[in-house]
Amino acid sequence: MLELRHLRKAFGGRPILNDLSLEIATGEIVSVLGPSGSGKTTLLNLILGLVPPDGGRILYDGEDVTATPPERRGFNIVFQDYALFPNLNARQNIEYGLRNRPGASTPEEVRALVALLGLEEHLGKRVDQLSGGQRQRVALARTLVLKPRVLLLDEPLSALDGVIKESIKARIRQIARTFRLTTVIVTHDPEEALTLSDRVLILGDGGVAQYDRPSAIVGAPANDFVRAFILRQLEIRRANLLSLFGAGAR
Amino acid sequence: MSARGPWAAFWLVAGAAALFLALPVGAVAARSLMGAAGQGTGLGAWAAAFRGGALPEALLNSVLAAGLAAAIATPAGFLLAYAARCSRLPRWFRAAVSALTTLPMLLPTITYGFAIVYALGRQGLVTRLLGWQPFDIYGLGGLTLGYVVYVLPIAFLLIRNALGYVDRRYGAVARLMGDSPWRAFRTTLLRPLAGPLAAAFVQSFFLAFTDFGVPASVGGAYKTVAGLLYERMLGSLPDFGVGAAIAVCMLLPSVLGFLLLRRLERAEVRYDRPADDLPPPPCPARDALCAAAGLLAALFTLTLFCTVALVPFVEAWPYALTPTLRHVADVFADPGLRLVCANSLAAALGTAALCTLLAYAAALVTVRGALPRPAKTLIGAAATVSGCVPGMVLGIAFLLVFSGTPLSHTLALVILCNTFHFLSAPYLMMKGALEKLNARWEATGMLMGDTWLRTVLRVVTPNARDALVAVFAYCFVNAMVTVSAVIFVAGARTAVITSKIKELQHFARFDDIFVLSLLILLVNLLATALCRVATRRAARRSLP
């Protein structure tokens, strides 16, 4: 279980996160949703350890990791732009971490992971020969061979085309279930968050606006902010889609 | 996050800059305040420097010649850059304009001076072809012309790069809104270019002001600061105190110019994503003007280069014009000259390696190291500030500080001196290249168990390869042609080609001078070609 207790972070005197506390169960998929500047990326960086918190603690399975350097937390991330290494091909990218931690995955496990992500025929390709969805999957594989305890995904779908989005969403869910992997996903798209995750964390005003199951958020928005920020968008989209299909049926 | 790697790079650059830049330059300033005899303190050296009026006259002369050169090179550079970037002339013509305009960068400035003498002097190639001498080349005329040859390529490159950042769509919009072509040209091209044009002028001025090669070859009786400085330090009656005072006189305006350049850089207009897919609108008058400018520049450059390439291959210019390879054979038969060639190559390779390493380390610290801001600022300043120290001043500084040490008269000292003479531009090139690379690689590598240094070696360096090769070539070519600093640092056994050329001038061995210059040109052409092959191969590897 990943626990955040009273986390605080300010940049240049401006508070970004103010007394944030929450728990994420092992194997759970949690989406973090919020307007830009609400501290989504800061939260990821705090969990990873790339920036130190101003106050509060981070615990994993009861162990305090607040002061543990990022490389020893056993958490890992797929950045929004994937940060793949262009001088290496897909296979070399995927196996990059194994040079430092040879025991992390057996060759058999790597093969299985590559198969699961459908990357077999792309292994010899260079990064610039891969499509957006393929790059995303290579970045996922590169992270997963190290068997992280917590997987963080920063806007994993924002750079992808509509059709690929759905297949990547299914892939992320499948991975989280297969490896019982605690997964935290940052996104700005309510639809993505509500359809992808077990629970959704909505950030507003430096704290938790609502943290609940998708159905609960849609059924019982905690406050006006959630209603205005999340539900309005979804209702407009629903209306648009309905009128579109309604017009087609006539 | 461990910061051991970035700190190691920090100390490497900071330590080297303190020892080989701050200490020597400080020593020059201190020496000028030690009094004329070098004991105690006082303004005696300054008083002696200004006595007799030679220094004020030289300062005025240098400012005049450098100002004239900058005033000619800036508009000329603009016109040529405009022809290369904004005309509808054929691609090959525009490429030829670029190549010929920048060709003089591959030769030492001292050679242009002699080329001007042999082209436009009383017995010169052009004078003989025309039947009359266009103007007196010894003195202001020749000096200005030599400076123009030297600084035009730099002004051209600055303005051409700036033109690459000007968005052509603005010109199209201005025309669509009813502006006349002239008005559109002024508002959408000339005005955004005001900063770079001013920067080109300032840069040209200070390069010319501090150059040693041109006044050494065509200065004649016309006194310049550079000439005076050389005379005081290595002439018949050397006086290091007075020399140091003159060096400070050369340093101070350069520091001012450097600060001015930084200001102008900040004022530069940079459009985010200039559209270069939009071709320039058709305009025959503009293209005719551009073609004329390009042809004129090409004719001029080719004249000088033909002179350099012709003179050493005839028996005795201009009296015996039978073709011969005797002079070339003589140079290669002379063990002394063979030694300077080997020295030059070794010094250039060493400079290129060391300068690339330091520029890369400095850029890594400032762009990709997780260090406190003051540490990054310090390294950025240390790496760029070398750009405002004239080569002659740095050379004198090395002479003052390292004479008598085991480093004195070694190739290592030549390499160190060149490295800190050039460091600024390579650092800025490296910094620009590293800023374009993905900022998340270090974090990604760290999360996969890398140290910072390992990510730098395994990921950043292979992806910065092209920039590293370009910087290496830049340093190599500059080390082959530089004369201003090495003249004070190279010893008898460690003379390089350029310092040897200066020596050969005393014995009027101009055939040897031109053969050696051609050798420099060939080596530099080869180096740039190799650099191009290396980067092109890398580019091909990353194509689908």
Boltz contact constraints between the chains, C-beta under 6 A:
constraints:
  - contact:
      token1: [A, 50]
      token2: [B, 443]
      max_distance: 6.0
  - contact:
      token1: [A, 71]
      token2: [B, 446]
      max_distance: 6.0
  - contact:
      token1: [A, 71]
      token2: [B, 449]
      max_distance: 6.0
  - contact:
      token1: [A, 76]
      token2: [B, 447]
      max_distance: 6.0
  - contact:
      token1: [A, 79]
      token2: [B, 440]
      max_distance: 6.0
  - contact:
      token1: [A, 83]
      token2: [B, 438]
      max_distance: 6.0
  - contact:
      token1: [A, 83]
      token2: [B, 440]
      max_distance: 6.0
  - contact:
      token1: [A, 83]
      token2: [B, 441]
      max_distance: 6.0
  - contact:
      token1: [A, 83]
      token2: [B, 444]
      max_distance: 6.0
  - contact:
      token1: [A, 85]
      token2: [B, 459]
      max_distance: 6.0
  - contact:
      token1: [A, 86]
      token2: [B, 463]
      max_distance: 6.0
  - contact:
      token1: [A, 87]
      token2: [B, 462]
      max_distance: 6.0
  - contact:
      token1: [A, 87]
      token2: [B, 463]
      max_distance: 6.0
  - contact:
      token1: [A, 96]
      token2: [B, 448]
      max_distance: 6.0
  - contact:
      token1: [A, 97]
      token2: [B, 448]
      max_distance: 6.0
  - contact:
      token1: [A, 97]
      token2: [B, 449]
      max_distance: 6.0
  - contact:
      token1: [A, 100]
      token2: [B, 449]
      max_distance: 6.0
  - contact:
      token1: [A, 101]
      token2: [B, 449]
      max_distance: 6.0
  - contact:
      token1: [A, 129]
      token2: [B, 544]
      max_distance: 6.0
